């Protein structure tokens, strides 16, 4: 089996996906914009072959690379990156080389937040009302129907980029006085905690594993207000969230695919879908899944691609695992040595974050786990306490 993996070196922990495929005897053919000698040793040893191109946005270069792999190794069976940036590229290559998986028309629909709005509404999954934000007049008319505030954001985007809240007609006019992307949308603002529904489906659409994570604040608020975000998993997924999550996954029609869905938990205990992403959750959440259950979701994905029947696979979260962020330039009450001493064995990892995550997740992170949620929250408060 030949799998073309685009950008296998980023995010940094994704080399585990490549290693897991190689463990199963699968040929992994990498295409990346990092020189081969700069790849970590474990990644180099797991790749059957690697094609370096300085610009992954150069589709002709990716086309040539995949054609070369086909000539050298035979038919390509799968093409993936598991990375939001390259979902459209994956789909184009699949179409051009007749490879199973999401095709360009499906990606165009499922990546569009307006497309998701229509899909969720049709499937009976609660979702905030939304319209294309083509001009200020239409947006202000929409606000008269649903009320302020509204959220303006690109219909296709990630990490709350170019996303902001408007609370009056004057703020709408000010927003449209600036240069906005063509695909902007306006959405009714929803107040509530964000919970995710993250998992993996097999080639029949059966959910193999699923987790839920809660955010201390919204990603938009974290970006705009430079907050110290924390993200932690739940040991038990609320029944209402699980029911809507399964309905949403079925409506998306995914096969052999990761999913990362976001929901608002309302004050009355109900849930409203925010958006769907056709990839694993970002940052270190895949590692958090592993630490929560002492399993290996990287190997689990490889087993799905290899066609294993995983309907009997079982797992159970035993820990709350938390990503606690800190930001450069902010003075914290407790320095790093004090934090390490305080956390003790509950500290799993301390790392500087890649630059692409700085806006939402800060520059520094601590990954910790604890069987008790209250103790975990106390540890987060200690990490993020300001001087």
C-alpha positions as CSV (number, residue, x, y, z in Angstrom):
1,X,0.0,0.0,0.0
2,X,1.4,3.4,-1.0
3,X,0.4,6.5,1.0
4,X,1.4,10.0,-0.1
5,X,1.8,12.2,2.9
6,X,2.0,16.0,2.4
7,X,4.0,18.1,4.9
8,X,4.9,15.1,7.1
9,X,7.1,17.3,9.3
10,X,4.4,19.8,10.5
11,X,2.8,19.9,13.0
12,X,5.9,18.5,14.7
13,X,4.2,15.6,16.4
14,X,2.6,14.4,13.1
15,X,5.7,12.3,12.4
16,X,4.0,9.7,14.6
17,X,1.3,9.2,11.9
18,X,4.1,8.4,9.4
19,X,5.9,6.1,11.8
20,X,2.6,4.3,12.5
21,X,2.0,3.7,8.8
22,X,5.5,2.4,8.3
23,X,5.1,0.0,11.3
24,X,2.2,-1.7,9.3
25,X,4.4,-2.2,6.3
26,X,2.9,0.7,4.4
27,X,5.1,2.7,2.0
28,X,4.9,6.4,3.1
29,X,5.9,8.8,0.3
30,X,6.4,12.3,1.7
31,X,6.2,15.7,0.0
32,X,7.4,18.6,2.0
33,X,8.8,22.1,2.0
34,X,11.6,21.2,4.5
35,X,14.9,19.8,3.2
36,X,15.3,16.1,3.8
37,X,18.4,16.5,6.0
38,X,16.4,18.9,8.2
39,X,13.7,16.3,9.0
40,X,13.9,14.6,12.4
41,X,15.6,11.2,12.4
42,X,12.4,9.2,13.2
43,X,10.6,10.8,10.3
44,X,13.4,10.1,7.8
45,X,13.6,6.5,8.9
46,X,9.8,6.1,8.4
47,X,9.6,7.5,4.9
48,X,10.1,5.2,1.9
49,X,10.9,8.3,-0.2
50,X,10.7,12.0,0.1
51,X,10.2,14.7,-2.5
52,X,11.4,18.2,-1.5
53,X,9.7,21.3,-3.0
54,X,10.3,24.7,-1.5
55,X,6.7,25.8,-2.1
56,X,3.8,23.5,-1.3
57,X,1.4,26.0,-2.9
58,X,3.0,25.1,-6.2
59,X,0.5,22.6,-7.4
60,X,2.4,21.6,-10.5
61,X,5.3,20.6,-8.3
62,X,3.0,18.4,-6.2
63,X,1.6,16.9,-9.4
64,X,5.1,16.0,-10.6
65,X,6.0,14.6,-7.2
66,X,3.0,12.3,-7.1
67,X,3.5,11.3,-10.7
68,X,7.1,10.4,-9.9
69,X,6.0,8.3,-6.9
70,X,3.5,6.5,-9.2
71,X,6.2,5.7,-11.7
72,X,8.6,4.6,-9.0
73,X,6.3,2.7,-6.6
74,X,3.1,1.9,-8.5
75,X,-0.5,3.0,-7.8
76,X,-1.0,5.5,-5.0
77,X,-3.7,4.2,-2.6
78,X,-4.2,7.2,-0.3
79,X,-3.2,10.9,-0.2
80,X,-3.3,12.8,3.1
81,X,-1.8,15.6,5.2
82,X,-4.2,15.7,8.1
83,X,-3.5,19.4,8.0
84,X,-6.1,22.2,7.3
85,X,-3.8,24.1,5.0
86,X,-3.5,21.3,2.5
87,X,-7.0,19.8,2.4
88,X,-7.8,21.3,-1.0
89,X,-4.5,20.2,-2.4
90,X,-5.1,16.6,-1.2
91,X,-8.4,16.6,-2.9
92,X,-7.1,17.9,-6.2
93,X,-4.4,15.2,-6.2
94,X,-6.9,12.5,-5.4
95,X,-9.0,13.6,-8.3
96,X,-6.1,13.7,-10.7
97,X,-4.7,10.3,-9.7
98,X,-8.1,8.6,-9.1
99,X,-7.4,8.0,-5.4
100,X,-10.2,7.3,-2.9
101,X,-11.1,10.0,-0.3
102,X,-12.7,13.5,-0.3
103,X,-12.7,15.0,-3.7
104,X,-12.6,18.8,-4.6
105,X,-16.4,19.3,-4.8
106,X,-16.8,17.7,-1.4
107,X,-14.0,19.7,0.2
108,X,-15.4,22.9,-1.2
109,X,-18.8,22.2,0.4
110,X,-17.6,20.7,3.7
111,X,-14.8,23.3,4.4
112,X,-17.2,26.2,3.8
113,X,-18.8,27.4,7.0
114,X,-21.8,28.5,5.0
115,X,-22.0,25.0,3.5
116,X,-21.8,23.5,7.0
117,X,-24.6,25.9,8.1
118,X,-26.9,24.5,5.4
119,X,-25.9,20.9,6.1
120,X,-26.4,21.1,9.8
121,X,-29.7,22.8,9.5
122,X,-30.9,20.1,7.1
123,X,-29.7,17.4,9.4
124,X,-31.5,18.9,12.4
125,X,-28.3,19.9,14.2
126,X,-28.8,23.3,15.9
127,X,-26.5,25.9,14.4
128,X,-26.4,29.7,14.6
129,X,-28.2,31.5,11.7
130,X,-25.7,32.8,9.1
131,X,-25.6,34.6,5.7
132,X,-23.0,35.6,3.2
133,X,-21.6,39.0,4.2
134,X,-21.4,40.6,0.8
135,X,-22.1,44.2,1.9
136,X,-22.9,46.2,5.0
137,X,-26.5,46.8,4.1
138,X,-27.3,43.1,4.0
139,X,-25.4,42.5,7.2
140,X,-27.3,45.2,9.0
141,X,-30.6,43.9,7.8
142,X,-29.6,40.4,9.1
143,X,-28.8,42.0,12.5
144,X,-32.3,43.4,12.6
145,X,-33.6,39.8,12.3
146,X,-31.3,38.0,14.8
147,X,-30.0,40.9,16.9
148,X,-26.5,42.1,17.7
149,X,-23.8,41.2,18.3
150,X,-22.7,39.3,15.1
151,X,-19.6,37.5,14.2
152,X,-17.9,38.3,10.9
153,X,-15.5,35.7,9.6
154,X,-14.3,34.0,6.4
155,X,-16.5,31.2,5.2
156,X,-13.3,29.1,4.9
157,X,-10.7,29.7,7.6
158,X,-9.0,28.3,10.7
159,X,-7.9,29.5,14.1
160,X,-10.2,32.6,14.1
161,X,-8.1,34.4,11.5
162,X,-9.9,37.6,10.2
163,X,-12.7,36.9,12.7
164,X,-14.2,39.6,14.8
165,X,-17.4,40.7,16.6
166,X,-19.6,43.6,15.6
167,X,-22.2,45.1,18.0
168,X,-23.8,47.9,16.0
169,X,-24.5,49.3,12.6
170,X,-21.6,51.7,13.0
171,X,-19.2,48.8,13.7
172,X,-20.5,47.0,10.6
173,X,-19.8,50.1,8.5
174,X,-16.4,50.3,10.0
175,X,-15.7,46.7,9.2
176,X,-16.7,47.1,5.6
177,X,-14.6,50.2,5.3
178,X,-11.6,47.9,5.6
179,X,-10.4,45.3,3.1
180,X,-12.3,42.1,3.8
181,X,-11.9,38.7,2.1
182,X,-14.5,38.0,-0.6
183,X,-15.9,34.9,1.2
184,X,-16.9,36.6,4.5
185,X,-20.1,35.5,6.3
186,X,-22.1,37.0,9.2
187,X,-23.3,34.7,11.9
188,X,-25.4,35.2,15.0
189,X,-23.3,35.5,18.1
190,X,-23.7,32.7,20.6
191,X,-22.7,32.8,24.2
192,X,-21.5,29.6,25.7
193,X,-18.5,27.4,26.6
194,X,-16.9,25.7,23.6
195,X,-16.8,21.9,23.7
196,X,-15.3,19.8,20.9
197,X,-16.3,16.5,19.4
198,X,-13.1,14.9,18.1
199,X,-12.6,11.5,16.6
200,X,-12.0,9.1,13.8
201,X,-14.3,7.2,11.5
202,X,-13.4,4.0,9.6
203,X,-14.0,3.4,5.9
204,X,-17.7,2.6,6.6
205,X,-18.3,5.8,8.5
206,X,-18.3,4.0,11.9
207,X,-16.9,6.1,14.7
208,X,-13.8,4.3,16.0
209,X,-12.9,6.7,18.8
210,X,-14.3,10.0,20.0
211,X,-13.2,12.6,22.7
212,X,-14.5,15.9,23.9
213,X,-12.4,18.8,25.0
214,X,-13.5,22.0,26.7
215,X,-11.9,25.5,26.1
216,X,-11.6,28.0,28.9
217,X,-12.4,30.7,26.3
218,X,-13.3,30.9,22.7
219,X,-10.5,30.9,20.1
220,X,-11.8,34.2,18.7
221,X,-11.7,35.8,22.2
222,X,-8.2,34.3,22.8
223,X,-6.9,35.8,19.6
224,X,-8.5,39.2,20.0
225,X,-8.0,39.6,23.7
226,X,-4.6,37.8,24.0
227,X,-6.0,35.4,26.7
228,X,-4.1,32.6,28.4
229,X,-6.2,29.7,27.0
230,X,-6.5,26.3,28.5
231,X,-8.0,23.2,26.9
232,X,-8.8,20.0,28.7
233,X,-10.6,16.7,27.9
234,X,-13.7,15.4,29.6
235,X,-13.8,11.9,31.0
236,X,-17.4,11.5,29.9
237,X,-19.0,13.1,26.9
238,X,-22.4,14.7,27.8
239,X,-25.2,12.6,26.3
240,X,-26.7,15.6,24.4
241,X,-23.3,16.4,22.8
242,X,-22.7,12.8,21.8
243,X,-26.1,12.6,20.2
244,X,-25.6,15.8,18.2
245,X,-22.0,14.9,17.4
246,X,-23.0,11.6,15.9
247,X,-25.7,13.2,13.9
248,X,-23.3,15.8,12.6
249,X,-20.6,13.2,11.6
250,X,-23.3,11.2,9.8
251,X,-24.4,14.4,7.9
252,X,-20.8,15.1,6.9
253,X,-20.6,11.6,5.3
254,X,-17.0,11.1,6.3
255,X,-15.1,7.9,5.6
256,X,-11.7,6.9,6.8
257,X,-11.3,10.4,8.3
258,X,-10.5,12.4,11.4
259,X,-13.1,15.0,12.4
260,X,-12.9,18.0,14.8
261,X,-16.3,19.5,15.6
262,X,-16.9,22.5,17.8
263,X,-20.1,23.1,19.8
264,X,-21.4,25.8,22.2
265,X,-22.7,24.5,25.5
266,X,-25.6,26.9,26.4
267,X,-26.6,28.0,29.8
268,X,-29.7,25.7,29.7
269,X,-27.5,22.6,29.0
270,X,-28.2,22.4,25.3
271,X,-25.7,22.4,22.5
272,X,-25.3,24.3,19.3
273,X,-22.9,23.4,16.5
274,X,-20.3,26.0,15.7
275,X,-18.2,24.4,12.9
276,X,-16.7,21.2,11.5
277,X,-13.1,20.5,10.5
278,X,-12.0,17.5,8.4
279,X,-8.8,16.8,10.3
280,X,-7.5,16.0,13.7
281,X,-7.8,18.7,16.4
282,X,-4.9,21.1,16.5
283,X,-2.1,21.9,18.8
284,X,-1.3,18.8,21.0
285,X,-4.8,17.4,21.3
286,X,-3.9,14.1,19.6
287,X,-1.2,13.6,22.3
288,X,-3.8,14.6,25.0
289,X,-6.1,11.8,23.7
290,X,-3.2,9.3,24.2
291,X,-2.4,10.5,27.6
292,X,-6.0,10.5,28.7
293,X,-6.4,6.8,28.0
294,X,-2.9,5.5,27.6
295,X,-3.6,4.6,24.0
296,X,-2.0,5.6,20.6
297,X,-4.4,7.4,18.2
298,X,-1.6,7.7,15.7
299,X,-1.4,3.9,15.4
300,X,-5.2,3.8,15.5
301,X,-5.4,6.0,12.3
302,X,-2.9,3.7,10.6
303,X,-5.0,0.7,11.4
304,X,-8.0,2.5,9.9
305,X,-6.1,3.1,6.7
306,X,-5.0,-0.5,6.6
307,X,-8.6,-1.6,6.6
308,X,-8.7,-3.3,10.0
309,X,-12.1,-4.0,11.5
310,X,-12.0,-1.9,14.7
311,X,-15.6,-2.2,15.8
312,X,-14.4,-4.0,19.0
313,X,-11.8,-1.4,19.9
314,X,-12.4,-0.1,23.4
315,X,-10.8,2.7,25.5
316,X,-11.7,4.7,28.5
317,X,-10.4,8.2,29.6
318,X,-8.9,7.8,33.1
319,X,-7.3,11.3,33.3
320,X,-8.1,14.9,32.6
321,X,-5.3,16.1,30.3
322,X,-4.9,19.9,30.0
323,X,-3.0,22.2,27.6
324,X,-2.3,25.4,29.6
325,X,-0.9,28.3,27.6
326,X,1.3,31.3,28.6
327,X,2.3,34.4,26.6
328,X,5.6,36.1,26.1
329,X,5.8,39.6,27.5
330,X,3.4,38.7,30.4
331,X,4.8,38.6,33.9
332,X,3.7,35.5,35.8
333,X,3.7,35.0,39.5
334,X,5.5,31.6,39.3
335,X,8.5,31.1,37.1
336,X,9.2,28.0,35.1
337,X,11.3,26.2,37.8
338,X,8.5,26.8,40.4
339,X,5.9,25.5,38.0
340,X,7.9,22.3,37.3
341,X,8.3,21.7,41.1
342,X,4.7,22.4,41.8
343,X,3.3,20.1,39.1
344,X,5.7,17.2,39.8
345,X,4.7,14.0,38.1
346,X,1.5,15.5,36.6
347,X,3.6,17.6,34.2
348,X,3.8,15.7,30.9
349,X,5.4,18.2,28.6
350,X,6.6,21.8,28.5
351,X,7.2,23.3,25.1
352,X,7.5,26.4,23.0
353,X,4.7,26.6,20.5
354,X,5.3,26.9,16.7
355,X,4.7,30.5,15.5
356,X,1.5,29.6,13.7
357,X,-0.2,28.9,17.0
358,X,0.9,32.0,18.9
359,X,-2.2,34.1,18.2
360,X,-4.6,31.6,19.6
361,X,-2.5,29.5,22.0
362,X,0.4,31.7,23.1
363,X,4.1,31.1,22.8
364,X,4.5,28.6,25.7
365,X,2.5,25.6,26.9
366,X,2.4,23.1,29.7
367,X,0.7,19.7,29.3
368,X,-0.4,18.1,32.5
369,X,-2.8,15.4,33.6
370,X,-4.6,14.5,36.7
371,X,-7.4,12.1,37.6
372,X,-9.3,14.9,39.4
373,X,-10.7,17.9,37.5
374,X,-10.6,20.2,40.5
375,X,-7.0,19.5,41.1
376,X,-6.3,20.0,37.4
377,X,-8.0,23.4,37.4
378,X,-6.0,24.5,40.5
379,X,-2.8,23.6,38.7
380,X,-3.8,25.7,35.7
381,X,-4.5,28.7,37.9
382,X,-1.0,28.3,39.4
383,X,0.6,28.1,35.9
384,X,-1.3,31.2,34.6
385,X,-1.4,33.4,37.7
386,X,-0.1,36.8,36.9
387,X,2.3,38.7,39.1
